[in-house]
């Protein structure tokens, strides 16, 4: 699993970092990738059936839930699958994640 260590300060930087890193791990088109936000990566990966040992995935902690939401929307607009608007304000979903959609994953 790839994890960013720096906290990009704006949504475009976050989206570019996530997409760029995932692109080094998989060659599938963006339409075969999923992006979301959460406050609990372990739970979300379990719900999506993403096993980082076998499924290319990336996650990055954002400086705020607003930045995470905006970055998620940028990825969705670029072709990634996902629901958009994940989490709620009380959850503070400041983690963004993305993975390759496979037969084993659950969207």
N, C-alpha and C positions, 0 to 999 in steps of 0.2 A: 504494500500500500504506500502510495506517495503522500507525503504531508508537507504542506508549505510551512515555513518557520517564520517568515516575516509577515507582518500584517499590512497588506496593501491598504491604502487609505481611501480608495474610491472604488465604486462598483465596477467600472471598466477595467481597472487594474486587477481586481479579483477575478472577474470573468475571464480575462486574458490569461491569467496565471493558471486557473483551473483547466481551461481548454488547452492551453499549451502543454501542460504536464500530462494530461490524459492523452493528448495526441502523440506523446512519446511512448506511451504504453500500449496503444491500440491504433490500428489503422481504419477502424470502422468509421463510416460517415457519422456526422452529428445526429442524424435521424435515428441512429442505433445506439444513442447514448442517453442517459437519464441524469437530470440535475434536480437537486432539492436542497432544502435547508432544514436544520434541526437544532435542538439544544442537547441532543443525546445521540451521538454517532453510533455507539454500540447498539442501541435499541433500533435505530433506523436501518442499519445494515442487516440486523437480524430480520426485521420485518420485510426488507427487500430481498432477503436471501443472498446477500452479497458476502461471499467469503473472500477476503482480500488475498488469500493465498492463491486463488484461482481466477478471480474476476478483476480485471484492471479497474482500479478506482483511485480517486483523489479526494482529499478533503482539506479544508483550509478554514481556520478560525478568522472571522472578520471582526473589525473594530466595533461593529454594532449590528443589530438585527436589521436595521434599515439598509445598510450596505449589503448585507447578505441577500435580502429580498430583491434589491435592485440588480445585483449580480446574477441572481437566479433568473430574473426576467430577461436579462441580456442573453443568457445561455439558451433559454427557451425560444427567444426571438431568432436565434441563430440556427435553430433546428433541433435542439435537444428536446427529448420528451420530459414530461413532468407536469405536476398539477399547478404549480404557481401558488403564491400566497401561503406557503407552508407555515406552520406554527402560528402562534398568536402573540400579542404583545407581552402577556404575562410570562410566556415560555422563554422569551428572549432567544429566539433561534439564530444564534450568531455563527453557526457552522454551516458552510456550504459544502456539498459533496456531489460527486459525479461518478458514474460508472458506465461500463459497457453493458448494454442490454444483451443478455444471453437467454437460452432456453431455461436456465436454472434460476434466473432472477425474476422477481415479482415487482411489477410496476404498480 
